[in-house]
């Protein structure tokens, strides 16, 4: 629980009796609706550099935690501190895009460590979007609004999935997800590492496979497909009852007779293991690129892990052809003391395509 006084957040009624008329007030972000007050809104440490373009009711500016600390230091050092909020138009700053915002969902999942979460990241901060209008007055009832959160990133990803389904009508939902994940960007538009809200490199539990790239997803080269029956085996492995599986699949299933598939062995585009000494995962890829094509494996191993792939080359003669490979993770003596997680990547590279799978390792 936050023990700061309510006045530090400019809570309702907390400034009564204080001489704030005609002044600029600096408030900490956290407990109060951001749109209700005229202020300088400073992030808490947990929000770092993540700021939002909110349509405030009165003049306001939203600043990062670092900027807020500087403003507070200035106020404390100057009894006659002065501030002015000016709009000087839109300018390009030194922040790189995309970046992970502070309120973005983080992994790992507690349900099944054999599957890396999140899967993917997409645009979801300060998005100009259509807005349902309840009247004819465009000023009081705008048809557009700026919103942030899952409500914005989900439409982006759903729209991309719909476009891929139109482009590839025979692809399954798993194939579409695979295409999106294996072609995602893991660098910013400047060619640097994607950063988190604290201005540090974001890990796989923040970006998943990376930032969605729709054009690349339309031509992924290889896909990891999953048959519906495999999902049933996966649900049974999680301990779902027959009734629960029926609710999800609308199929009468007896888990006792099903071949159970652990999350790590599901034909997922990412690779996630809890590692003692060694572990092997099996994956099957389907060629959706050129008929005659060859791929070779390229590994960025997690620190403290040796990764071996057999075979190290895949050769295809036609579209739709499948190929299976095994990837073995072996713990080495390079594991850092108290190291809990490590990450890396596995790529299948051809003359035209690069098919990337993120690797997440938890040390058991």
ZATI-538656 format. One record per residue (C-alpha): residue in three letters; x, y, z. Coordinates in steps of 0.001 Angstrom, whole numbers, plus 500000, padded with zeros to 6 digits. Layout:
# residues N
<residu->ala&x->X&y->Y&z->Z>
...
This chain:
# residues 364
<residu->unk&x->500000&y->500000&z->500000>
<residu->unk&x->501248&y->503469&z->499121>
<residu->unk&x->501702&y->505478&z->502338>
<residu->unk&x->502192&y->508859&z->500677>
<residu->unk&x->499683&y->511530&z->501798>
<residu->unk&x->496762&y->511963&z->499406>
<residu->unk&x->497833&y->515553&z->498722>
<residu->unk&x->500969&y->514306&z->496925>
<residu->unk&x->498622&y->512707&z->494378>
<residu->unk&x->496345&y->515805&z->494322>
<residu->unk&x->493490&y->513647&z->495571>
<residu->unk&x->489980&y->515020&z->495690>
<residu->unk&x->489690&y->517544&z->498507>
<residu->unk&x->493326&y->517139&z->499571>
<residu->unk&x->494327&y->520621&z->498398>
<residu->unk&x->491499&y->522435&z->500208>
<residu->unk&x->492962&y->525244&z->502298>
<residu->unk&x->496179&y->525358&z->500313>
<residu->unk&x->497052&y->528438&z->498283>
<residu->unk&x->497162&y->526918&z->494782>
<residu->unk&x->495119&y->529526&z->492914>
<residu->unk&x->496974&y->530710&z->489824>
<residu->unk&x->499797&y->528246&z->490457>
<residu->unk&x->501124&y->525175&z->488706>
<residu->unk&x->500852&y->522098&z->490922>
<residu->unk&x->503130&y->519061&z->490631>
<residu->unk&x->501409&y->515802&z->491557>
<residu->unk&x->502612&y->512221&z->491700>
<residu->unk&x->500856&y->509861&z->489318>
<residu->unk&x->498995&y->506932&z->490805>
<residu->unk&x->495752&y->507348&z->492759>
<residu->unk&x->493817&y->510061&z->490946>
<residu->unk&x->492175&y->510215&z->487525>
<residu->unk&x->494778&y->511838&z->485288>
<residu->unk&x->492218&y->514019&z->483507>
<residu->unk&x->490575&y->515771&z->486468>
<residu->unk&x->493250&y->518281&z->487446>
<residu->unk&x->495516&y->520978&z->485995>
<residu->unk&x->499048&y->520017&z->486883>
<residu->unk&x->502476&y->518690&z->486132>
<residu->unk&x->501931&y->514951&z->486496>
<residu->unk&x->505123&y->513172&z->487527>
<residu->unk&x->505605&y->509417&z->487167>
<residu->unk&x->506426&y->507200&z->490078>
<residu->unk&x->509606&y->505158&z->489847>
<residu->unk&x->507698&y->502090&z->488628>
<residu->unk&x->506420&y->503985&z->485558>
<residu->unk&x->509831&y->505353&z->484592>
<residu->unk&x->509753&y->507021&z->481176>
<residu->unk&x->506247&y->505815&z->480210>
<residu->unk&x->504086&y->508867&z->479556>
<residu->unk&x->500642&y->509171&z->477967>
<residu->unk&x->499006&y->511696&z->475643>
<residu->unk&x->495813&y->512173&z->477664>
<residu->unk&x->493160&y->514759&z->476698>
<residu->unk&x->493321&y->516659&z->480021>
<residu->unk&x->490448&y->518926&z->481006>
<residu->unk&x->492796&y->521791&z->481933>
<residu->unk&x->496414&y->522599&z->480986>
<residu->unk&x->498705&y->519786&z->482116>
<residu->unk&x->501925&y->518075&z->481201>
<residu->unk&x->502968&y->514491&z->481946>
<residu->unk&x->506655&y->513945&z->482710>
<residu->unk&x->508865&y->510959&z->483400>
<residu->unk&x->510067&y->509892&z->486838>
<residu->unk&x->513536&y->511344&z->486160>
<residu->unk&x->512077&y->514690&z->485044>
<residu->unk&x->509749&y->514717&z->488058>
<residu->unk&x->512682&y->514250&z->490419>
<residu->unk&x->514472&y->517213&z->488832>
<residu->unk&x->511357&y->519398&z->489117>
<residu->unk&x->510907&y->518453&z->492787>
<residu->unk&x->514559&y->519272&z->493491>
<residu->unk&x->514094&y->522643&z->491784>
<residu->unk&x->510969&y->523388&z->493868>
<residu->unk&x->512734&y->522507&z->497130>
<residu->unk&x->515770&y->524623&z->496252>
<residu->unk&x->513817&y->527714&z->495146>
<residu->unk&x->511228&y->529428&z->497340>
<residu->unk&x->510165&y->531496&z->494330>
<residu->unk&x->510029&y->528567&z->491898>
<residu->unk&x->508230&y->529371&z->488657>
<residu->unk&x->506711&y->527174&z->485956>
<residu->unk&x->504884&y->527697&z->482669>
<residu->unk&x->503150&y->525119&z->480507>
<residu->unk&x->503636&y->525931&z->476826>
<residu->unk&x->502668&y->523985&z->473719>
<residu->unk&x->505420&y->524253&z->471119>
<residu->unk&x->504036&y->521715&z->468671>
<residu->unk&x->505062&y->518118&z->468115>
<residu->unk&x->508776&y->517387&z->468117>
<residu->unk&x->510804&y->514209&z->467823>
<residu->unk&x->512550&y->513304&z->471061>
<residu->unk&x->515460&y->511025&z->471796>
<residu->unk&x->513298&y->508064&z->472842>
<residu->unk&x->513385&y->505070&z->470519>
<residu->unk&x->510288&y->503294&z->469215>
<residu->unk&x->508919&y->500811&z->469848>
<residu->unk&x->509430&y->500692&z->473611>
<residu->unk&x->507625&y->498732&z->476314>
<residu->unk&x->505341&y->500804&z->478526>
<residu->unk&x->505147&y->500331&z->482281>
<residu->unk&x->501614&y->498882&z->482251>
<residu->unk&x->502306&y->496263&z->479581>
<residu->unk&x->501711&y->492656&z->480685>
<residu->unk&x->504791&y->490738&z->481767>
<residu->unk&x->505712&y->487080&z->481930>
<residu->unk&x->506488&y->484444&z->482855>
<residu->unk&x->503147&y->482685&z->483012>
<residu->unk&x->502419&y->480817&z->486230>
<residu->unk&x->500137&y->478330&z->484441>
<residu->unk&x->502727&y->476628&z->482242>
<residu->unk&x->506415&y->477476&z->482204>
<residu->unk&x->506747&y->475423&z->479004>
<residu->unk&x->505200&y->478281&z->477002>
<residu->unk&x->506765&y->481732&z->476903>
<residu->unk&x->504422&y->484626&z->477586>
<residu->unk&x->503753&y->487204&z->476333>
<residu->unk&x->503638&y->486013&z->472714>
<residu->unk&x->504010&y->489345&z->470975>
<residu->unk&x->503872&y->493110&z->471510>
<residu->unk&x->502003&y->495686&z->469457>
<residu->unk&x->501046&y->499399&z->469449>
<residu->unk&x->499029&y->500283&z->472539>
<residu->unk&x->500111&y->503673&z->473915>
<residu->unk&x->498408&y->506979&z->473064>
<residu->unk&x->496613&y->505613&z->469998>
<residu->unk&x->494322&y->507942&z->468050>
<residu->unk&x->491258&y->505752&z->467547>
<residu->unk&x->487633&y->505914&z->466435>
<residu->unk&x->485228&y->506731&z->469278>
<residu->unk&x->481459&y->506143&z->469471>
<residu->unk&x->479687&y->509491&z->469245>
<residu->unk&x->476411&y->510062&z->471116>
<residu->unk&x->475417&y->513315&z->469456>
<residu->unk&x->475925&y->515668&z->466540>
<residu->unk&x->478149&y->518179&z->468356>
<residu->unk&x->481660&y->517188&z->467265>
<residu->unk&x->483284&y->519270&z->470019>
<residu->unk&x->481324&y->517737&z->472913>
<residu->unk&x->480952&y->514339&z->471263>
<residu->unk&x->484204&y->513674&z->469391>
<residu->unk&x->484366&y->510809&z->466905>
<residu->unk&x->488023&y->510185&z->467772>
<residu->unk&x->489863&y->509790&z->471046>
<residu->unk&x->493338&y->508940&z->472362>
<residu->unk&x->493405&y->505659&z->474283>
<residu->unk&x->496008&y->503268&z->475677>
<residu->unk&x->496123&y->499671&z->476848>
<residu->unk&x->494974&y->496260&z->475670>
<residu->unk&x->491936&y->497975&z->474134>
<residu->unk&x->494313&y->499427&z->471544>
<residu->unk&x->496950&y->496703&z->471079>
<residu->unk&x->494340&y->493947&z->470684>
<residu->unk&x->492649&y->495614&z->467666>
<residu->unk&x->496046&y->496086&z->466028>
<residu->unk&x->496942&y->492403&z->466380>
<residu->unk&x->493425&y->491189&z->465551>
<residu->unk&x->493383&y->493280&z->462391>
<residu->unk&x->496762&y->491896&z->461338>
<residu->unk&x->495524&y->488349&z->461958>
<residu->unk&x->492437&y->489050&z->459815>
<residu->unk&x->494594&y->490394&z->456979>
<residu->unk&x->496818&y->487294&z->457129>
<residu->unk&x->493757&y->485047&z->457030>
<residu->unk&x->492553&y->486891&z->453925>
<residu->unk&x->495990&y->486538&z->452337>
<residu->unk&x->496325&y->482872&z->453355>
<residu->unk&x->492787&y->481411&z->453658>
<residu->unk&x->493991&y->477887&z->454467>
<residu->unk&x->496176&y->478902&z->457398>
<residu->unk&x->495027&y->477824&z->460862>
<residu->unk&x->494981&y->480219&z->463838>
<residu->unk&x->498213&y->478580&z->465046>
<residu->unk&x->499852&y->479149&z->461669>
<residu->unk&x->498847&y->482821&z->461732>
<residu->unk&x->500192&y->483218&z->465269>
<residu->unk&x->503430&y->481530&z->464215>
<residu->unk&x->503847&y->483858&z->461228>
<residu->unk&x->503360&y->486892&z->463464>
<residu->unk&x->505764&y->485666&z->466142>
<residu->unk&x->508656&y->484363&z->464019>
<residu->unk&x->508874&y->487563&z->461943>
<residu->unk&x->508576&y->490079&z->464794>
<residu->unk&x->511148&y->492839&z->465251>
<residu->unk&x->513465&y->492618&z->468260>
<residu->unk&x->515123&y->495978&z->467568>
<residu->unk&x->513809&y->499525&z->467520>
<residu->unk&x->513428&y->501493&z->464308>
<residu->unk&x->516890&y->502922&z->464969>
<residu->unk&x->518400&y->499452&z->465058>
<residu->unk&x->518901&y->499457&z->468821>
<residu->unk&x->517592&y->497104&z->471500>
<residu->unk&x->513932&y->497595&z->472451>
<residu->unk&x->513871&y->499289&z->475850>
<residu->unk&x->511615&y->498994&z->478887>
<residu->unk&x->510046&y->501819&z->480918>
<residu->unk&x->513269&y->502129&z->482940>
<residu->unk&x->515276&y->502862&z->479770>
<residu->unk&x->516991&y->499473&z->480031>
<residu->unk&x->516888&y->496624&z->477449>
<residu->unk&x->513543&y->494825&z->477665>
<residu->unk&x->513726&y->491057&z->478193>
<residu->unk&x->511598&y->488280&z->476685>
<residu->unk&x->509087&y->488538&z->479537>
<residu->unk&x->508321&y->492044&z->478296>
<residu->unk&x->508478&y->491711&z->474489>
<residu->unk&x->507832&y->487996&z->473891>
<residu->unk&x->508837&y->487271&z->470297>
<residu->unk&x->509148&y->491011&z->469631>
<residu->unk&x->507155&y->493839&z->468033>
<residu->unk&x->504704&y->492781&z->465318>
<residu->unk&x->505781&y->493382&z->461699>
<residu->unk&x->502755&y->492823&z->459397>
<residu->unk&x->504641&y->492876&z->456081>
<residu->unk&x->507121&y->490226&z->457202>
<residu->unk&x->504352&y->488122&z->458750>
<residu->unk&x->502695&y->487805&z->455330>
<residu->unk&x->505729&y->485872&z->454062>
<residu->unk&x->507286&y->483999&z->457024>
<residu->unk&x->508975&y->481187&z->455082>
<residu->unk&x->508255&y->478550&z->457734>
<residu->unk&x->505400&y->478153&z->460217>
<residu->unk&x->504822&y->476121&z->463363>
<residu->unk&x->501327&y->474665&z->462999>
<residu->unk&x->499296&y->472956&z->465732>
<residu->unk&x->496488&y->470449&z->465156>
<residu->unk&x->493370&y->470902&z->467373>
<residu->unk&x->493936&y->467435&z->468863>
<residu->unk&x->497287&y->468625&z->470218>
<residu->unk&x->495556&y->471359&z->472178>
<residu->unk&x->493357&y->468715&z->473800>
<residu->unk&x->496432&y->466768&z->474892>
<residu->unk&x->497888&y->470016&z->476234>
<residu->unk&x->494734&y->470889&z->478218>
<residu->unk&x->494688&y->467410&z->479719>
<residu->unk&x->498349&y->467789&z->480716>
<residu->unk&x->497406&y->470938&z->482662>
<residu->unk&x->494960&y->468926&z->484774>
<residu->unk&x->491741&y->470120&z->483156>
<residu->unk&x->488741&y->467899&z->483858>
<residu->unk&x->486779&y->466212&z->481074>
<residu->unk&x->483956&y->468714&z->481620>
<residu->unk&x->486311&y->471700&z->481404>
<residu->unk&x->487801&y->470378&z->478166>
<residu->unk&x->484282&y->469920&z->476798>
<residu->unk&x->483397&y->473536&z->477666>
<residu->unk&x->486415&y->474722&z->475642>
<residu->unk&x->486266&y->472291&z->472711>
<residu->unk&x->482606&y->471183&z->472670>
<residu->unk&x->483980&y->467659&z->472263>
<residu->unk&x->483439&y->464701&z->474581>
<residu->unk&x->486970&y->463911&z->475790>
<residu->unk&x->488373&y->461475&z->478334>
<residu->unk&x->491735&y->462801&z->479468>
<residu->unk&x->492708&y->459388&z->480844>
<residu->unk&x->492847&y->458029&z->477293>
<residu->unk&x->494517&y->461093&z->475744>
<residu->unk&x->498218&y->461416&z->474996>
<residu->unk&x->499187&y->464279&z->477258>
<residu->unk&x->501381&y->466968&z->475695>
<residu->unk&x->503400&y->469163&z->478098>
<residu->unk&x->503548&y->472842&z->477207>
<residu->unk&x->507201&y->472654&z->476204>
<residu->unk&x->506426&y->469931&z->473649>
<residu->unk&x->503483&y->471770&z->472089>
<residu->unk&x->504512&y->472829&z->468578>
<residu->unk&x->504827&y->476457&z->469655>
<residu->unk&x->506921&y->479137&z->467856>
<residu->unk&x->508817&y->479911&z->471084>
<residu->unk&x->511016&y->477620&z->473194>
<residu->unk&x->510729&y->477695&z->476978>
<residu->unk&x->512336&y->475204&z->479381>
<residu->unk&x->512969&y->474719&z->483072>
<residu->unk&x->516468&y->473334&z->483038>
<residu->unk&x->518198&y->470972&z->485410>
<residu->unk&x->521075&y->469428&z->483455>
<residu->unk&x->519549&y->468948&z->480007>
<residu->unk&x->516254&y->468887&z->478147>
<residu->unk&x->515203&y->468201&z->474554>
<residu->unk&x->512235&y->469714&z->472707>
<residu->unk&x->510832&y->468565&z->469361>
<residu->unk&x->509440&y->470975&z->466790>
<residu->unk&x->507897&y->470585&z->463322>
<residu->unk&x->508000&y->473363&z->460737>
<residu->unk&x->505987&y->473654&z->457528>
<residu->unk&x->507381&y->475254&z->454392>
<residu->unk&x->505146&y->478100&z->453181>
<residu->unk&x->507852&y->479870&z->451176>
<residu->unk&x->509527&y->478693&z->447984>
<residu->unk&x->509167&y->475082&z->446906>
<residu->unk&x->512882&y->474389&z->446640>
<residu->unk&x->514527&y->475955&z->449663>
<residu->unk&x->517103&y->475177&z->452323>
<residu->unk&x->517527&y->476542&z->455824>
<residu->unk&x->520454&y->476408&z->458218>
<residu->unk&x->520230&y->476943&z->461957>
<residu->unk&x->521766&y->479910&z->463738>
<residu->unk&x->521811&y->480030&z->467534>
<residu->unk&x->522180&y->482871&z->470008>
<residu->unk&x->522526&y->480704&z->473130>
<residu->unk&x->521318&y->481816&z->476571>
<residu->unk&x->524172&y->482494&z->479008>
<residu->unk&x->525007&y->479273&z->480837>
<residu->unk&x->523354&y->477024&z->478242>
<residu->unk&x->524680&y->475047&z->475293>
<residu->unk&x->522101&y->474564&z->472535>
<residu->unk&x->522369&y->471686&z->470040>
<residu->unk&x->520002&y->471315&z->467062>
<residu->unk&x->519601&y->468163&z->464951>
<residu->unk&x->519495&y->468331&z->462038>
<residu->unk&x->521280&y->471651&z->461612>
<residu->unk&x->519927&y->472054&z->458064>
<residu->unk&x->516429&y->471651&z->456638>
<residu->unk&x->515775&y->471017&z->452946>
<residu->unk&x->512405&y->471351&z->451192>
<residu->unk&x->511306&y->470411&z->447687>
<residu->unk&x->507730&y->471713&z->447762>
<residu->unk&x->505367&y->474079&z->449521>
<residu->unk&x->503492&y->472466&z->452408>
<residu->unk&x->506273&y->470003&z->453198>
<residu->unk&x->507031&y->469366&z->456872>
<residu->unk&x->510386&y->468927&z->458587>
<residu->unk&x->511088&y->467941&z->462180>
<residu->unk&x->514028&y->468917&z->464346>
<residu->unk&x->515171&y->468404&z->467940>
<residu->unk&x->516736&y->471104&z->470095>
<residu->unk&x->518659&y->470079&z->473215>
<residu->unk&x->519489&y->472473&z->476038>
<residu->unk&x->522469&y->471579&z->478232>
<residu->unk&x->523418&y->473523&z->481323>
<residu->unk&x->527069&y->474587&z->481440>
<residu->unk&x->529403&y->475831&z->484131>
<residu->unk&x->528995&y->479374&z->482797>
<residu->unk&x->525712&y->479776&z->484665>
<residu->unk&x->525971&y->482913&z->486777>
<residu->unk&x->525579&y->482648&z->490548>
<residu->unk&x->521950&y->483169&z->491557>
<residu->unk&x->520980&y->483396&z->487865>
<residu->unk&x->517305&y->482451&z->487562>
<residu->unk&x->516524&y->483098&z->483898>
<residu->unk&x->518464&y->483331&z->480645>
<residu->unk&x->517348&y->484098&z->477112>
<residu->unk&x->518457&y->483587&z->473539>
<residu->unk&x->517202&y->482911&z->470021>
<residu->unk&x->517017&y->480117&z->467468>
<residu->unk&x->516855&y->481126&z->463800>
<residu->unk&x->516262&y->479118&z->460656>
<residu->unk&x->517857&y->481128&z->457847>
<residu->unk&x->517436&y->480704&z->454084>
<residu->unk&x->518409&y->482875&z->451137>
<residu->unk&x->515213&y->484884&z->451627>
<residu->unk&x->513808&y->484234&z->455097>
<residu->unk&x->514848&y->484380&z->458737>
<residu->unk&x->512517&y->482456&z->461065>
<residu->unk&x->513192&y->483431&z->464685>
<residu->unk&x->512099&y->481613&z->467859>
<residu->unk&x->512837&y->483171&z->471260>
<residu->unk&x->514438&y->480893&z->473859>
<residu->unk&x->513629&y->481277&z->477551>
<residu->unk&x->515435&y->479168&z->480148>
<residu->unk&x->514627&y->478975&z->483826>
<residu->unk&x->517249&y->477220&z->485911>
<residu->unk&x->515792&y->474550&z->488162>
